[in-house]
């Protein structure tokens, strides 16, 4: 179980958003955390790929590398 103290303003905003969506504040907080974790994973993966990317290919080179040109 996780307990996270929130700034009163953030807690109020969370409660208002949850109410407007027909959710409890706990449900919305869980959804926001899960979504943020997925987004952070995607960002981290993209950054890793940018650091380890191969050489830039021209269109002709890419087509040849993919076997699209005979």
N, C-alpha and C positions, 0 to 999 in steps of 0.2 A: 504494500500500500504506500502511496506517495502522498505527502502533504506539502503543499506549496503555499507559503504566505504571499498574498497579493496586495499590492497597493490598493487602498480603498476605492480609488477612481477606476482602476482596472477591474476590480471586483464588481463595481456597479455597472460598468459598461458590459461586462460579460453577462451579468444577470439580465440586463435589458435586451441584449442580442439574443440570448437563449429564449427569453419569453417571446420575443417577436417571431422566433422560428418554431415555437411550440416545443422547446426542449428544456430540460433542466440545465442549470449551469454546469453541473458535473458532466452531463452528456456532451455539451458543447465544448467544454475544456478538453475532454478526451478526444473529440473529433479534431480540434485544432492542434493538439499535440501530435496525434498520429499523422495528420497531413503535413505538419512542419517537419517531422522526422523523415517522411518520404521525400519531401522537397530537399532537405539537407543532404540526404543520401544521393539524390540525383545531381545536385550541385557538386558534391564531392567527387562523384564518378566522372562528371564532365570535366572538372578541373584536372583530374588525373589523366584523362585522355588527352587533354590539351598539352600537358607536360610531356607526354610520351608519344606524341604523334609522329608519324613518319613524314617522309618528304612530300611536298605538294606536287601533285601530278596535273598535267594538262588533261583536257578532255580526251584527246587521242591516247595518251598514256594510260589513263584510267580505263578506257574501253578495251585496250589491248590487255591490260592486267586482269580484267574481268572476263576475258575471252569473248568479248562481244564483237570483235573484229577478227576476221580470218586472215 
